[in-house]
């Protein structure tokens, strides 16, 4: 039996792969040989030797085969092998697993689509994403209100890995209570917000090297680039608002009342905005919106977009 899981949504495809493996292990406790081949590291001859090695015990093999389709030579070897050894492979389970992009004209891809049980994992569209977040919260033993769902999507887009992690933390924090919009980002936002101000200060001083260093510290710690971009967007939007009020000769106290921002955010923004011209802030904000658009339309990865954006300020 041959299964084929592919698509950009690695969270759901990995979850499906795990479910399939666990299902077969449950059905055949002690009688399933599980092998994993990642062809970023493995080679075809090792796979072939392993699959053709006959055990003295009758045991079904389950073989996970990852990262094949972006390599044309390797794809051709697998295509020829699958056609040649069809009967030999009939009693085993082969799972082709692909997350990376590949050429859709690949002959192995065409063959797998015809003969394998196939499931594609596309990034979730907005309605499905909302349902997924609600279900994820339910699985963690809690509920989540609609505005909180919208805020999570604004921060993480359809990055299910980050969304799942944040929902787990929020569920733990809220116990049996519903997750509200005021809870979103509560666990990590303060730390990120402080460093975003430092990043903006570095941008204002022309120190792009330090600005990138601060952003990369968050990325290395596992913070979502989509969330970081949302925070940069939020703070520069605040700076534009504050700068506009400053240009109209408003005092800090008046700005605090008019913007209704958190006092800490408003005060930091008040002093930071004086390091930029209104024109420069508008240019930067335009770059942020352009980067956000490119990420959401798949023209650039979130991390690359964030780094290029900071470099371009």
C-alpha positions, -999 to +999 in steps of 0.1 A: +000+000+000+013+034-009+002+067+008+011+102-004+009+132+020+020+166+006+015+203+008+026+235+025+007+230+057+033+209+075+015+211+109-016+191+097+004+168+074+028+159+103-002+153+125-017+130+099+015+111+095+017+106+132-019+093+133-012+069+105+019+054+122+001+052+156-029+035+140-007+008+123+013+003+155-019-002+175-032-028+150+002-047+149+018-043+183+053-059+181+047-069+145+055-037+126+089-026+113+090+012+111+116+028+090+122+065+082+142+079+053+149+116+049+165+119+015+182+152+024+206+128+042+198+092+031+205+076-003+185+054-025+207+023-022+202+022+016+164+024+011+164-004-014+185-027+007+163-021+037+130-026+019+142-058+002+157-073+033+136-103+043+131-111+079+127-146+092+096-134+109+065-122+090+064-086+098+049-057+079+071-028+071+060+008+073+084+031+055+083+069+056+100+085+026+106+122+028+121+149+005+123+130-028+102+150-053+125+181-054+153+159-067+147+148-103+172+120-104+160+105-072+124+108-083+132+089-115+149+061-094+118+058-072+095+058-102+113+030-119+116+010-086+079+013-078+069+001-113+094-028-111+087-040-076+049-035-074+042-070-062+071-070-037+058-038-021+022-049-020+023-062+016+042-032+030+032+004+037+051+032+019+043+068+029+057+095+007+058+127+026+065+161+011+065+196+026+090+213+003+079+228-030+085+206-061+078+207-098+042+196-104+054+181-138+075+156-119+067+122-133+069+105-099+043+131-086+020+122-115+024+085-108+018+088-071-014+108-077-027+079-098-017+049-076-014+061-040-040+072-014-033+109-017-040+138+006-029+174+000-025+199+028-030+234+016-028+264+039-062+269+055-085+296+041-099+320+066-132+302+074-115+269+078-087+285+099-113+300+123-129+265+127-094+250+133-086+275+160-119+268+177-113+230+175-077+233+188-090+253+218-116+226+224-090+199+223-071+218+250-102+218+272-113+254+267-133+278+245-122+309+226-143+340+217-145+353+181-125+385+187-097+365+202-097+342+172-094+373+149-065+386+170-046+353+168-050+352+131-037+389+129-006+379+148+001+344+133-018+343+100-021+306+092+011+295+109-005+265+127+027+256+146+027+290+164-011+291+167-011+257+184+017+266+208+000+299+217-034+282+222-019+256+245-003+283+266-035+303+268-055+272+277-032+265+305-034+301+317-072+303+316-080+269+331-117+264+326-125+300+314-130+311+279-100+327+261-107+364+255-090+390+233-073+406+262-054+373+268-038+372+234-001+377+236-002+380+274+025+354+279+051+368+254+039+402+243+056+422+270+091+409+263+086+411+225+072+446+228+102+459+247+126+445+221+105+460+193+110+494+208+147+487+209+146+476+173+127+508+163+153+529+182+181+511+163+163+518+130+159+555+140+197+557+148+205+541+114+219+510+132+203+483+110+229+457+121+216+459+157+180+461+146+185+428+127+203+413+157+174+420+180+149+405+155+170+374+150+173+369+187+135+364+188+136+342+157+163+320+172+142+317+204+113+303+183+091+334+182+069+335+151+081+359+124+044+365+115+038+376+151+070+398+151+058+415+119+024+421+134+041+438+164+063+459+142+032+469+122+013+477+154+041+499+169+048+518+137+011+524+132+011+539+168+042+560+159+023+575+129-007+583+150+014+599+178+036+618+153+005+632+136-007+645+170+027+658+178+028+678+145-005+694+157+013+705+189-005+682+213+011+674+246+019+639+259-011+641+283-034+650+254-019+622+232-025+597+260-062+607+262-068+608+224-050+576+215-062+555+245-030+536+242-013+517+271+006+545+289+039+526+286+034+522+248+022+558+244+052+573+263+077+551+244+061+561+212+061+598+221+098+599+225+106+575+196+084+594+171+106+624+176+135+606+160+116+602+127+101+627+103+064+621+095+074+614+059+099+587+069+073+570+091+049+569+062+076+553+040+084+527+066+047+519+072+042+515+035+071+490+034+055+471+063+022+468+044+040+457+013+059+430+031+028+418+048+011+415+014+040+396-001+040+371+028+002+366+027+003+360-011+032+335-008+057+356-027+082+355+002+086+335+035+077+353+068+112+352+081+128+364+048+102+391+045+108+403+080+146+404+076+145+421+042+120+447+056+142+456+086+173+458+062+153+482+040+142+506+066 
